């Protein structure tokens, strides 16, 4: 560190005042990561003037490299900048708390009333909205990420690898990152950052040029690893030792601990992998239920990856072992939430002091650009998965050599779902409606259709 660079002292902002700001932010985190980041930008950069735009974007770029929900990790990083480790824990915890509580209630409502006509009709309307929202994510991420022909090729190859050859999602992400790094030697443009251009902001309380007081050290790193890994896996170990009547807790704890370290590109990117495993390997869900879970997650504040809580709730309710089904569902839901978000705190708090002193790393940028390009293909694969199961009542699984994919039974197409999907695409992609408005309209149409059919 150059001696001319000053250090930022701890607790620049009073912890109580920062906590109140994070409570306010947590209640406004609808609309996916773009909306969540915009809320933090408005509150912390524009309104409070606690940090500057340059510092905010530097933190965001690091969080984009990490697996997991980038918006929640940005909250942890920013909370750490303002109030140290305590601030990071408070900011990250409050960011997800409202969504955890809301989705827990909605999951219980789905399990209890999901087979009723009203709820079935509601989800029949929501499924087309989810397809449109995911396709909007393809366009949004693609417009930002695919700025070079090589990146377009990586996106197409990722889609084909997942859709036709059933290549595991983690392998796609790893290969894309390595390919981005290697190809950047031939195409230097791949080493340039894209998508988040700094704009002039107000004078911040914390200067863009100072370094955080928390210095990187081996002792700090070792302490965080021991504590973080212990907290991460302690509940999984407890279930493994104390519960023998069902494997659902151990399976979910280990599986979602694994997905927590490969969730590059946000929730949409990993959900196709989660859906495939949850439906075809573990049998926790029926194919169409993943669409319903995402619809519920879209209506709650917090990261969209919270949909894994729904998967855990439904799966454990149906495989409770000796537990009461409701008790099993709640325990599994909380367990999966824990193993999904604890790693986010570990990754951010572990790396933040180093990143504070890492202003530019071109090979890392090239690898990130490769991953981001592949994520476009991954999200397109998720849209295909949802469309197959929302627009057709039957699909046929094809397995031949390296090929493994689902084909729709064309005679089973659902006219109502097809028409409503077209409407959802129109108002989302052409008219620019946000997710909540689209979900509200399509859900209402589903309910009206149920009333009309009953007359």
N, C-alpha and C positions, 0 to 999 in steps of 0.2 A: 504494500500500500504506500503510495507516495506520501511523504510527510505533510505536504500542503493540503491534503484532503482531510477536512474535519470529521469528527465522529458525531453521530446523532446520539444524544442522551436518551435514557430510558424514560417512558411515560411522559412524552412530550404533551400528550392529550390526557387529561384526567380520566382514569379508568371508568368511573361512573358515567361521565359524559359520552365516552366512546361506546360503552355498553348500551346506553339509550339509543345511540345512532344505529347500532347493529340490530337492535330490536325493531326499529322502524324499517330498516332495509329488509329484514327477514320477512316482514309482512307484505312486501311488494315484489317478491321474487317470482313472479309469474312469467310465462312466455319463453322459457328456455334460456340458454346461456347468454344469448345476445341481449335479451331484455334484462337479465340479472346483472350483467356487466354494466349496462347502461344505467341501471338504478344506482349501483355503487359509484360510477363515474359522476353522476349528478350530485349525489349526497356528499361524497368525500372530496372530489376535485372542484366542482363548480360551486356548490352551496357552502360547505364547511371550509373549503380551502385548506384542508389539512395536508394534502400531498399534491404534487404537481402532475401534469399529464405525462411528462416524460418518465417519471418514477412509476406511475400507474401502469404505463405500457411496458416498461421493463419487467415489472412483476408479472404482468399478463403473459408476456412472451415465455417466461420460465414455466408458468403454470400450463401453457400449451404443450410443453415438452413432456410433462408428467402424465402418467395414466391417471384416470379419474376425472370427475367433473371440474372443469377448469374454473368455473365461476365460484364454486365453494372454496377451491384452493386459492383463488385470488383473494377471497375474504380472509382466509387464514393468514396469507402472506401480508396483506395490508394491516390486519389486526396485529401481527407481529411487528411490523414497522412502527405502529403507533404506540404499542404498549408491551412489547416483548412477548415472551412465551404465553403469559396469562392472556394477553390481548388476542393472540392467535387462537388459543383454545376457545375463548368466549365468542369471537367472531365466527369461527367455523361451526361451533355447536349451535349457536342461535340461527345460523343460516339454514340449517336443515331441520331444526326442531318443529316448526309449524307444519312442514310437509310430512314429517314422520307421523305426527299425531293425526293429521287430516287423512292420510292414506291408510292408516291403521283402521280408522272408522269406516272409510269407504270400502276397504277390503272385507270388513265384517258385514257390511250391508250387502255387498255382492254375494258373499257366501250364503247369507240368510235368505235373500230375496232374488237371487240371480235367475231363478227358473220361473219367476212370475212373468205374466204377460207384459206388465208395465216396464220392468227392468230389461227384459229381453228386447222389447221394441226400442227402448232407449239406446241400448248398445248396438242394435241394428242400424240406428242412425249415426252413432258415434264412429263406427268402423270406417265408413267412407271419409269422414273428416280426418281420421288419423292417417289414412293413405295420402290425402292431400297435404297434410302438415309435414309428413316425412319427405314427400317429393319437393316441397318448398325448401326443406333443409338441404336436399341434394343441390338445388339451384343456388341457394345462398352460399353454401360451403364451396361449391364448384366455381362460382364466379370469383371467389376470393383466392382459391387454392390453385386452380388450373390456369396458370399464366404462361405456361411453356408447353410445347408439344410433348416433351418427355413426361410431364406431369399428367397430361391427358392420357397418354399410353399407360402409365401406371394405374390410373383410375379404372380404365377399361380392363386391364389384366386382373386387377383385384376383383372386379365384378364377376368376370368369367371364372376365376379360380374358386370363388365362393359358390356361384350359382350352378356351375356345370361340373367342376371337379371336386367339390366339397373339401377344398383345402382348409385346414383348421384356421380359424381367425387369428390366433397368435402368430402362426407362421406367416400369414399375409402381412401383418404389421411389421414383423422383424425383417422380412425380405424387402419390404418397401423402404424401411429406414436405411438398410445397407445399400440398396440400389440407389437411393437418393444421394448418399454419400459418395459412392463410386462414380455415378454418372456426373456428379458436379465437377469432377476433374476434367471431363470432356466438355461439359456445358457449365461454365462458371456462373451463369445467370441463376442456376439452381441454389447458389449460396446466398442469394439476396432474400432478405425478409420481405414478406408480403402480407397484406391484409389489414394491418393496424398502423395507419400513418399518424404520427404525432401532430397535434394541432395546438396552437397557442392557448395557454390556460392562465388563470389568475396566479398571482404570487402565492406560493404555498407556504404554510407554516414550517413544513419540513422541506428544505432545499433539495432540488434534484441532484445536487452534486455531492452531498454528504454521504458518508458510509454509516451503516447501522453499527451501534456500539457492540453488538454481539458478534465477537470474532469467531471464525472457524478454528477448531482445535480438535486434536484426536480425543482428548478427554470428553469434550462435549459430544462429539460424534458417537463415541462408545456408550456414553450414558443414555443418549437418545435411542440408540439401537436396542439396548437391553430393555429399557422401559417400554419403548414403543412396540417391539416385537412381543414382549410379555403380555402387554395389554391386548394386542391384536389377537393372539392365539389362546389366551387363557380361557375364554368362554368355550371355544371349540374343544379344548382339552377336557374341560369339565364335563361337557356333554358326552364326549367319547368314553370317559371313565365311569360316569354315573348313570348313563341311559343305555340300556341294552334291548329294550322292547321294540325300538325302531331305529333305522339308520338315517332317517330323514334329517335330523339335526347335524350329524357329522357330515353327511353328504352335502348339505346346503352350506355348512360352515366352510368346508374345504373348497367347494366349487366356487362360491362367491369370494372367498379369499383370493382364489386364483384369478377370477375376472377383475378383481380390484387392481391387479398389477398389469393388466393388458387393455384397460379401457382407454385407449388412445382415441382422440377425436370425439369424445363425448358419448352420451348414452346411446344415440342412434347407431353409432358404429358397432357397439358390442351387443346390441339387443338381438340381432339376427343369430349370433352365436349362442346367446342365452336361451333364445326361443328354441333353437334346434336341440340343445342339450336338455332343457327342461321338458320339452314335449316328447322327443324321440328316444332319449337315453334314460332319463329318470322318471318320466311319466307323471310329473307334478301337475301339468296343465294339459288341456286340450288345445289343438292348434289355434283356434279362433280366440282363445282366452288371453293370449299375449297381446292381441290388439286391444282388447277391453282393458287390460291392465295399463297399457300405455295411455289410453284415453283418460283413465282416472288420474294417472300421474300428470297429464297435461293440464288438468283442472286444479291442481294443488300447487302451492308455492314450493320453491326449492328445486334441486336438481332433478332432471327427468330420470336419471338412473335410479331414483327412488322406486321405480317400477319393480325392481328386484324384491322389494318388500312385499308387494302384492304376490309375486311368484312364490315366495317363501310361505306366506300366509295360506294361500290356497293349497299348496303342496303338502304342508304339514297337517292341515285340517283333514286331508284325505288319507294321510298315512300317519295317524297319531300314535300308533303302538298302544301302550297301556295308559296313555294320557287321555284326558278329556279332549275332544277335538278342538274346542275353543282355546283351551290352555296351550295345547301344542301349537296352534296357529299363531297365537300372540308371542310365545317364546321364540318360535322360528323367525317371525317377523323382526323381533328385536335383535336376535342373533345376527341375522343377515345384514340388518342396518349397521350394526356394530362393525362387522368385518369388512363392510364396503367403505365406511367413512373413516375409521381409525387410520388406515394406511395413508389417507390424504394428509392428515396432521403430521404423520411421520415423514412423508416425502418432503413436505414444505419446510417444516422446522429443521429437518436435517440439511437440506440443500440451500436454504435462504442465505445464510451468511457467506457461502461460497459464491452464490449468484450475485450478491451485492457487489462482489469484487470481480465479477465476470461481465464486462460490458459488451463484448462481442466475441463470438466464436463461430466462424464461418462453416467448418465441418458439421457442427451441431445444427446449424440452421439448414444445411443441405439435407441432413437426415430427417429433420422435422418436416421439411417441405415434401420429401418423399412419402412420409407417413400421412401427412395431410392430404396429399393427392390420392393415396390409396383409400383413405377414409371416404372420399366421394363415392368410389365404387362399392364400398362396404355399405354405406347408407342406401345406395340404389338397390343393393341386394335385399336390404330390410324392407324397402318399399315393395319389391317383388313378392317377398314372403307374405306380407300383409295382404296384398292384392289377391294372391291366389286363394287365401283362406277367407277373405271377406266377400269376394265377388262370385265365388263358386262354392257350391255346397259339397262337392266331392273333388278330391285330387287323387292322382295315381303316382306312387313313388317308383321311379326308375332307377335301378342299380345294375350297372354293367361295366365291369372292369374298373377304370378310374372314375367313371361317371356316376354321379348320384344326385338326382334332382327330382322335384315334383312337377307333374304336368296336370293342368286342370282337365276335368271331365267337362267338355264344352256344353254338353246337354244339361248340365246342372247349374248353369249361370243364373244369377239372381237379378232380374230386371230392375227391381227397386234399388238394390245396392249399386248397380252400374249407373243408373241415372243420377242417384244422389252423389256418387263419386264424381261424376262429370260436373255437377253443380258446385261441389266442394272445390274441385280444381279451378273452376272459373273464378270463384270469389277469393280463392287463396292466391293463385298465381297471377291472375289478371287484375282483380280488384284490390289485391293487397290486404285482405282482412287478416287480423291476428288470430292465433290459435283459439283463444277463448271464444271469440265471436263465431268462428267456424264451428267449433264444438257445440256451442249453444244453439245455433240454427239447425244443424244436422240432428242433434238430439231431439229438438222440438218436432222436426219433421218425422222422426221415427215414432214419437208418441202420437202425433196426429194420424199417421198411417195405421197405427194399432187401433185407434178409435174408429176410423173409417171401416176397417176390416170387421170390427165387431158389430157394426150396425146391420 
